[in-house]
Amino acid sequence: MSSNVNSHAADKFGKLLHKSMMCSNVCIKAIRCNGRIYSEEYRRKFDIKNYIFKVEKNPTDDGKLVLTINRQPIGEWFKEQFGKLWHGFQKMPDEPKKRGGFRL
């Protein structure tokens, strides 16, 4: 029964989103989120804190919408975050190796 309710809610949301996309002035409320989001492309999770998610018009193609994080398209945001992460790994100094062995 709960799956039936969820599918009804999903259908209702889909119709609402479709109606919003048909309007010339798309106004979808922004949401502030905390937690972790996963990127299929980079196969990793990224932490977010007080980030604003919003569906906006694509600046290069008015007929399309794009999900933004802090006003940056999500694909560019993931690329930037991965670059920061990778850059951080490259700057980490090598830790001195511990000598194996034991004391008597």
N, C-alpha and C positions, 0 to 999 in steps of 0.2 A: 504494500500500500504506500509506503514512503517513497519508493522509486517512482510511483505514479504521480505523487505530489511533486517530486523533484523534476520530472519531465514536464509537468504542466508549468512549473515556475520557469524552467529553461525555455519553453515555447513562448511564454509571455515576455520574458526578457529578450528573446530573439526578435519578436515582433516589434517590441519597443525600440530596440537598437536599429532595426530596419527602418522604422518610421523616422528615427533621428537622422539616419544617413540620407534619407530622401529630402530632408529639409535643407534649404540653402545655408542657413545659419545653424551649424551644429553646436549644441550646448550640452555637453555631458559633464556632470559634476566631477570635480577632481577629488581624489581620496588620498589621505595621508596614511602611510603604512610603515610598520616596523616589522622586522623579521629577516627572513632569508628568501631569495628568489634563485631559481635554477635556470641556467642557460644550457640548452641542448647543444648549441654550437661549441661552447667552450667546456662543456661537461663538468661544470662545477657550480657551487652555490656561492652567492654573494650576499653579504650582510647589508641590510638597509635600516636606516633609523631616521624617522621623520621625513621620508622621501615622498614627494607628491607625484601620483600617477594620474594621468589624464589622457583621454582619447581626443586628439586634435586633428584638424585638417593637415594633410601632407603639404608642406610648403612648396614642393616641386610638382605636385599633381593634385589639383583641387578636387578631383573626383574620388580621391582615396583618403582614408583615415589612417592615422598612425598612433600607436600607444607611446606616450612620452613619460620619462622619469625626470623630474625636475626640469621640464621643458626641453629635454633632449630626447630625440628618437631612441627607442629602447635598444635597437641594434648598435647604434653609436655608443650608448651608455655602457653596454656590455663590453664592447671593444675597448673603451677607455679604462674601465675597471680592470679588465684582464691585463692591459698594458701596464697599469700601475702595479698590479700584483707581480707580473713578470719582471718589471724593472726593480722592484723591491728584492726579489730573489737574487738578481744579478749583483746587487750592491752588498749583500750580506757577506761579512768577512768569514773566512773559513775558521771553524772552531778548532782549537788545538786538539789533536788526537790524544786520547787517554791511552796510557800504556797498559797493555794487558799483563796479567801476571798476578801473583799472589805473594803475600808475606808469610814468613814462617814464624 
